[in-house]
Amino acid sequence: MQCPRCKTENGTRTICSKCGYYMYRPDTMNREKMTKTEQAISDTKIVGKRVGKVFKYVWMIIVLIAMSFWLVAGMVVLVSLLGGG
């Protein structure tokens, strides 16, 4: 990529090596082309991270429900042993 400020050729760099100008523009011209396989792998990683986060929260909710069930069951047993009802 050529720096628009000082016209230095910088290859694939996004910051000019001579003047330090930030040349990056968020369009497809600055990106390397990905094959369909590379794109599929990238998409799989992104989806996997999101599914992992959702699974973590679902798992936490299930654990909290199970813990509260056992806590209530324990209290019921304790109260019945102490003769409270």
N, C-alpha and C positions, 0 to 999 in steps of 0.2 A: 504494500500500500504506500502511496506517495503522500507525503505531508503537504497539506494545502498551504501551510504558512511558509516553510522554507524549501519545499520541493525535494527534500531528501527521501530516497527510497528506503523503506523500512521493512520490506518483506511482509510478514503476517503480523507484525507488531501493531498494537493499537495506540501506543504512545511513542512519539517521535524520539529517536535516539539522539538527535542533534539539539532540537529546541524544546523538547518536552511537551509539545502540543498533544492534547488528547484527541485522537482521530476516530475513536469508535463511534459508529452510528448503528443503532439497533435495526438494521435491515439485513436481508439475506446476502447482500454483497460481501459482508464482513465475515460470514460464517463459512466453515468448510462444509462441503456437501456430504451428507450422510447417506450411506446405502440403506436399502430397506431393512436389512438385517440389523444394522446399527441403530436405526430408528426404532425398530421393534424392541431391541434390548433396552434402549433409553426409556421407552414408554412403559415397559415392564417394571423397570426400577421405580419410576414415578408412581405407578399404580400400586406396586408392592409397599412403598412407604406409606401411602395413604391408607391402604387396607390394614397395615400393621398398626397405625395409630387408632383406627376405628376398633380393631380387635382388642387393643389394650384397654380402651375405655369400656367396651362391652364386658371384658373379663373383670375389670374392677367392679362394675355394677353387679355382676353375678356373685362375686366374692362377698360384696357388702350384703346382698340379699341373704346368702347362705349364713353369714356370720350373725345377722340380725335374727334369723330363724332359730339358730342354736342358742343365742342369747335369751330369746323369749322362752324357748323350750326349757332352758336351764332355770329360768326364774319360776316358771310354772311348777317344775319339779321341786325346787327349793321351797316355794310357798306351801305346796302340798305336804312336804315332809315336816315343815314346822307347824302344821295344823292350822294354816290360815284360811282354809276354805275348802 
